[in-house]
Amino acid sequence: MKEKWLKNLTPEQKRICYQCGTEPAFRNKYWNLKEIGTYHCICCDQELFSSSSKFDSGSGWPSFTNPISSSLIEEHEDRSFGMLRTEVKCNNCKSHLGHVFDDGPGSRGLRYCINSTSLNFKKKNL
């Protein structure tokens, strides 16, 4: 099934989404986007995050307080690079999205730090 999604991705999208890569901070497509809409998985087009949960974390990557539904993502322990983090993946296609940290705002205190390259933004028509 993974091959179905891989065939339409750029080499950079493949590196980030299926080799757990990352993109440069402050030099990615959505870190500073303020439009209203939803963020979808670049691989399978599953809706993942709403602009209403996006906030400026100062990290240089798109940051969200929560996904649209917790059932849309998977979280896994990530011990790469000598760190202990929680990796976030799309529940449908298993694409690497980024990581979630416990230093965010709001009642849950979470910051979903997501690679722009793993997302496709769909603007809401008002």
C-alpha positions as CSV (number, residue, x, y, z in Angstrom):
1,M,0.0,0.0,0.0
2,K,2.9,2.4,0.8
3,E,4.0,2.3,-2.9
4,K,0.6,3.8,-3.8
5,W,1.5,7.0,-1.9
6,L,5.2,7.0,-2.7
7,K,4.8,7.3,-6.5
8,N,3.4,10.9,-6.3
9,L,5.9,12.3,-3.8
10,T,9.0,14.4,-4.5
11,P,12.3,13.1,-3.2
12,E,12.1,15.6,-0.3
13,Q,8.6,14.5,0.6
14,K,9.8,10.8,0.6
15,R,12.8,11.6,2.8
16,I,10.6,13.4,5.4
17,C,7.5,11.2,5.3
18,Y,9.0,7.7,5.0
19,Q,12.6,8.1,6.2
20,C,11.6,10.3,9.3
21,G,13.5,13.3,8.1
22,T,12.9,17.0,9.0
23,E,13.0,20.3,7.2
24,P,14.8,23.5,8.2
25,A,13.1,25.7,10.8
26,F,11.7,29.0,9.5
27,R,12.3,28.0,5.9
28,N,9.3,25.8,5.3
29,K,6.0,26.4,3.7
30,Y,3.5,26.6,6.6
31,W,5.4,27.7,9.7
32,N,4.0,31.2,9.5
33,L,0.8,30.6,7.5
34,K,-2.2,32.3,9.2
35,E,-5.0,31.4,6.8
36,I,-8.2,29.5,7.9
37,G,-8.5,25.9,6.7
38,T,-7.3,22.4,7.3
39,Y,-4.0,20.6,7.0
40,H,-4.0,17.2,5.3
41,C,-1.5,14.4,5.0
42,I,0.5,15.0,1.8
43,C,0.6,11.3,1.1
44,C,-3.0,10.1,1.6
45,D,-4.9,13.4,1.9
46,Q,-6.3,12.5,5.4
47,E,-7.4,15.6,7.3
48,L,-5.2,16.0,10.3
49,F,-5.0,19.5,11.8
50,S,-7.2,22.6,11.8
51,S,-5.9,26.1,11.6
52,S,-7.9,26.8,14.7
53,S,-5.5,24.7,16.7
54,K,-2.4,26.3,15.1
55,F,-0.2,28.6,17.2
56,D,3.1,30.4,16.9
57,S,5.5,28.3,19.1
58,G,8.6,30.2,17.9
59,S,10.1,26.9,16.8
60,G,10.0,27.6,13.1
61,W,7.7,24.7,12.2
62,P,3.9,24.6,12.1
63,S,2.7,23.9,15.6
64,F,-0.7,22.7,16.8
65,T,-2.3,22.1,20.2
66,N,-4.1,19.0,19.0
67,P,-5.1,17.0,15.9
68,I,-8.7,17.2,14.6
69,S,-9.2,13.8,16.2
70,S,-6.7,11.6,18.1
71,S,-7.8,8.7,16.0
72,L,-6.2,10.3,12.9
73,I,-2.7,10.0,14.2
74,E,-0.4,7.5,15.9
75,E,2.2,8.3,18.5
76,H,5.4,6.3,18.9
77,E,8.5,6.5,21.1
78,D,11.5,7.9,19.2
79,R,14.9,7.5,20.7
80,S,16.9,8.7,17.6
81,F,19.7,11.3,17.9
82,G,20.2,10.5,21.6
83,M,16.9,12.0,22.6
84,L,13.6,10.7,23.9
85,R,10.7,12.1,21.9
86,T,7.2,11.1,20.7
87,E,6.9,10.7,17.0
88,V,3.6,11.5,15.3
89,K,2.5,9.6,12.2
90,C,-0.6,9.6,10.0
91,N,-2.8,6.8,11.2
92,N,-3.9,6.0,7.6
93,C,-0.7,5.8,5.6
94,K,1.9,5.8,8.5
95,S,3.7,8.8,7.1
96,H,6.0,10.6,9.5
97,L,4.6,14.0,10.4
98,G,6.8,15.3,13.2
99,H,6.8,15.1,17.0
100,V,4.6,16.1,19.9
101,F,6.1,17.8,23.0
102,D,4.6,18.6,26.4
103,D,5.5,22.3,26.3
104,G,2.5,23.7,24.5
105,P,-0.3,26.1,25.5
106,G,-3.8,25.2,26.6
107,S,-5.2,22.7,29.0
108,R,-3.4,19.7,27.5
109,G,-0.1,21.5,27.3
110,L,0.8,19.8,24.0
111,R,2.7,21.1,21.0
112,Y,2.5,19.1,17.8
113,C,5.5,20.2,15.9
114,I,4.8,19.1,12.3
115,N,6.9,19.3,9.1
116,S,5.3,21.4,6.4
117,T,6.5,19.0,3.8
118,S,4.3,16.3,5.2
119,L,1.2,18.5,4.9
120,N,-1.1,20.0,2.3
121,F,-3.1,23.0,3.4
122,K,-6.7,23.4,2.1
123,K,-8.0,26.9,2.6
124,K,-11.6,27.3,3.8
125,N,-13.7,29.3,1.5
126,L,-15.6,31.9,3.6
